[in-house]
Amino acid sequence: MTGSYPNTRMRRTRAHGWSRALHRETVLTPADLIWPLFVTSGKGVEEPVVTLPGVSRWSVDGIVARAKEAVDLGIPVIALFPNTPRELRSDDGAEAHNPDNLMCQAIRAIKDACGNDIGVLTDVALDPYTSHGQDGLIDDTGYVINDETVAVLVDQAVNQANAGADIIAPSDMMDGRIHAIRMALEMNGHPNVQIMSYAAKYASAFYGPFRDAVGSGGLLKGDKKAYQMDPGNADEAMREVALDIAEGADSVMVKPGLAYLDIIYRVKQRFDVPVFAYQVSGEYAMIEAAQAAGIGDRDALVLEKLIAFKRAGCSGVLTYHAAHVARLLNG
Ligand code: PBG
């Protein structure tokens, strides 16, 4: 009879809070969180992003204040995305390798203020800098050309590392870019700058509010399906991850998050590498919409979703709710 009722009552260990705490298999702490922030130009500027209620773009001084807040909350890393002024966007996204662009200004200011109390993760892709909103260089037909784009991304990555970035996060999905960026970082005196590769990034309908936040949404014609992955594919994600690890990625990301828990789980089971999930803008906005509509409780929804990422195998999660969640966890 061992193992069957009533010898075994699964509810026994669930009966009291102390016992539930004792038996909890997965925990979430502020150290699991990466906080994405949007940088805008000016001084003392805060611009709320309408499609991301509760999220603003901040000028560099505001970004520094957020970085200090993150340190105080125990959040180990912030991720930066620029809203490049319209007049600085061009066909070739040249502003991406301006050593004094918004990203570099923000990186330097954070490092001056916080040093190594916080890690700065920077996005490598051209969409916040191009006049067409694609992540790379395009040919006459609008197709994003791989190898030429990789060459530009390498310059962008080195530019960010020179400014003090700690983790380079290529989100562009070009082939071969991890190896090219790794080599360039080694050759330019950045052996300890990490690469967190957006290895399995899907062509998703959940990115809309982000494109508003970085100002690329209105510019983008067409879609990104010729480089981002088909949501129906999982074996292909394993190949993407295997390649990025072989090329020198220190950690890999799956994006979006909740709809791709199976991918996270498979990557973790197969490769034993640090895996991160990006709970993207549309996922954040849906939680906020649920709260606003009286459908669910924000705090409970967020905590449940974030623990799901940990349970699936994530080392951490990029989430716009990071500061809010850290405050909840710090009680
Ligand atoms: C672009 C990039 C995107 C996101 C992060 N980097 C959007 C896209 O690929 O169009 C999405 C993040 C989010 O939705 O929160 N390289």
Boltz pocket constraint, residues with backbone or C-beta under 6 A from the ligand:
constraints:
  - pocket:
      binder: B
      contacts: [[A, 123], [A, 124], [A, 125], [A, 126], [A, 127], [A, 135], [A, 171], [A, 172], [A, 206], [A, 207], [A, 208], [A, 209], [A, 210], [A, 211], [A, 224], [A, 279], [A, 280], [A, 281], [A, 282]]
      max_distance: 6.0
